[in-house]
């Protein structure tokens, strides 16, 4: 289904649009409530658990895109430093660490305030979350599993490669 076909499905609740987009991309999804949808999305580095919630009272669509990383206590301070350094670079959204669940999570809200969400906005929200997680996943791995400091981990993933070896 093309985005143009999804546009005819507009409703006040953007979760309806996200549900259609999940089916379009063949992402495993579960509509847990009228205002909530969860998905599993395969990335290049790991699988992402994506949760979207619609708050009618705030007229805001919230996305949380998480990946599992068990952070040992010895690496906790460095992971928090990395999160702060990454968040300084982001224009949209932010990363959090949910220690109890062992999750690194990217979060963002799309405030609509009286407007209807468009399929393009929903697609852009999903794309921004997944791209941020894919971009920074390896930096988290470097800090947690390779014992690198946050600045070194971040600088090692920031270079852009061209071509293929």
C-alpha positions as CSV (number, residue, x, y, z in Angstrom):
1,X,0.0,0.0,0.0
2,X,1.4,3.4,-1.0
3,X,1.4,6.3,1.3
4,X,-1.2,8.0,-0.9
5,X,-3.5,5.1,-0.3
6,X,-3.0,5.4,3.5
7,X,-3.9,9.1,3.4
8,X,-7.5,8.2,2.8
9,X,-7.5,6.3,6.1
10,X,-6.8,9.5,8.2
11,X,-8.5,9.6,11.5
12,X,-8.0,11.7,14.7
13,X,-5.9,8.8,16.1
14,X,-2.6,8.5,14.3
15,X,-2.1,5.0,15.7
16,X,-4.5,4.0,12.8
17,X,-2.0,5.3,10.3
18,X,1.0,3.7,12.0
19,X,-0.9,0.4,12.0
20,X,-1.3,0.6,8.3
21,X,2.4,1.6,7.8
22,X,3.5,-1.4,9.9
23,X,1.5,-3.7,7.5
24,X,2.9,-1.9,4.5
25,X,6.5,-2.6,5.7
26,X,5.7,-6.1,6.9
27,X,6.7,-5.3,10.5
28,X,5.3,-7.6,13.2
29,X,2.9,-5.4,15.1
30,X,0.4,-5.7,17.9
31,X,-2.4,-3.2,18.5
32,X,-2.5,-3.5,22.3
33,X,-5.2,-0.8,22.7
34,X,-6.9,1.9,20.5
35,X,-4.1,4.3,21.5
36,X,-1.1,2.0,21.5
37,X,0.8,-0.1,19.0
38,X,4.0,-2.1,19.4
39,X,6.2,-3.4,16.6
40,X,9.3,-5.4,16.1
41,X,11.6,-4.0,13.4
42,X,14.8,-5.7,12.2
43,X,17.7,-3.3,11.9
44,X,21.2,-3.8,10.5
45,X,22.7,-4.2,14.0
46,X,19.8,-5.5,16.1
47,X,16.1,-5.8,16.3
48,X,14.2,-2.8,17.7
49,X,11.1,-2.8,19.8
50,X,9.0,0.2,18.8
51,X,6.1,1.4,20.9
52,X,3.8,4.2,19.8
53,X,1.2,5.8,22.1
54,X,-1.4,8.4,21.3
55,X,-2.3,10.8,24.1
56,X,-5.6,12.4,23.1
57,X,-5.5,14.9,26.0
58,X,-2.0,16.1,24.9
59,X,-2.8,15.6,21.2
60,X,0.7,14.0,20.9
61,X,2.0,10.8,19.3
62,X,4.9,9.4,21.3
63,X,7.4,6.9,19.9
64,X,9.8,4.9,21.9
65,X,12.3,2.8,20.0
66,X,14.3,0.5,22.2
67,X,17.1,-2.1,22.0
68,X,18.3,-4.4,24.7
69,X,21.7,-3.6,26.2
70,X,22.5,-5.0,29.7
71,X,24.7,-2.3,31.1
72,X,27.0,-3.5,33.9
73,X,27.3,-1.2,36.9
74,X,31.0,-0.7,36.0
75,X,30.0,0.9,32.7
76,X,27.0,2.8,33.8
77,X,28.7,6.2,34.3
78,X,30.3,6.0,30.8
79,X,26.9,5.1,29.2
80,X,25.3,8.1,30.8
81,X,28.1,10.3,29.4
82,X,27.6,8.8,26.0
83,X,23.8,9.4,26.2
84,X,24.5,13.1,27.1
85,X,27.0,13.5,24.2
86,X,24.6,11.9,21.7
87,X,21.6,14.0,22.9
88,X,23.7,17.1,22.4
89,X,23.9,16.2,18.7
90,X,20.2,15.3,18.1
91,X,17.8,17.8,16.7
92,X,14.8,15.5,17.3
93,X,14.2,13.1,20.2
94,X,16.6,11.9,22.8
95,X,18.0,8.7,24.2
96,X,17.3,7.3,27.7
97,X,18.6,4.4,29.7
98,X,15.9,2.2,31.4
99,X,18.2,0.3,33.7
100,X,15.5,-2.0,35.3
101,X,14.5,-3.3,31.8
102,X,18.1,-3.2,30.4
103,X,17.0,-1.0,27.5
104,X,18.5,1.9,25.7
105,X,15.6,3.9,24.3
106,X,15.1,6.7,21.7
107,X,12.0,8.8,22.5
108,X,10.2,11.5,20.7
109,X,6.8,13.1,20.6
110,X,4.9,14.6,17.7
111,X,2.6,17.3,19.0
112,X,-0.4,17.8,16.6
113,X,-2.5,20.3,18.6
114,X,-5.7,20.2,16.6
115,X,-4.3,18.9,13.4
116,X,-4.5,15.4,11.9
117,X,-1.4,13.4,11.5
118,X,-0.4,12.7,7.9
119,X,1.1,9.4,6.7
120,X,4.3,11.4,5.8
121,X,4.6,12.7,9.3
122,X,4.1,9.2,10.8
123,X,6.6,7.7,8.4
124,X,9.1,10.5,9.2
125,X,8.7,9.9,12.9
126,X,9.4,6.2,12.5
127,X,12.3,6.8,10.2
128,X,13.9,9.3,12.6
129,X,13.7,6.9,15.5
130,X,15.1,3.9,13.6
131,X,17.9,5.9,12.0
132,X,19.0,7.3,15.3
133,X,19.1,3.9,16.9
134,X,20.9,2.4,13.9
135,X,23.4,5.3,13.9
136,X,24.3,5.1,17.6
137,X,23.9,1.4,18.4
138,X,27.5,0.6,17.8
139,X,28.7,3.4,20.1
140,X,26.7,1.9,22.9
141,X,28.2,-1.5,22.2
142,X,31.7,0.0,22.2
143,X,31.1,1.5,25.6
144,X,29.3,-1.5,27.2
145,X,31.2,-4.4,25.7
146,X,34.5,-3.1,24.4
147,X,35.2,-0.9,27.4
148,X,35.8,2.3,25.3
149,X,35.2,5.7,26.8
150,X,32.2,7.6,25.5
151,X,34.1,10.2,23.4
152,X,36.2,7.5,21.6
153,X,33.1,5.4,21.0
154,X,31.2,8.3,19.6
155,X,34.0,9.5,17.3
156,X,34.5,6.0,16.0
157,X,31.0,5.7,14.6
158,X,30.7,9.3,13.3
159,X,32.9,9.0,10.3
160,X,31.1,8.5,7.0
161,X,32.3,5.7,4.7
162,X,32.1,5.9,1.0
163,X,32.1,2.9,-1.4
164,X,32.6,-0.7,-0.5
165,X,35.7,-2.7,0.2
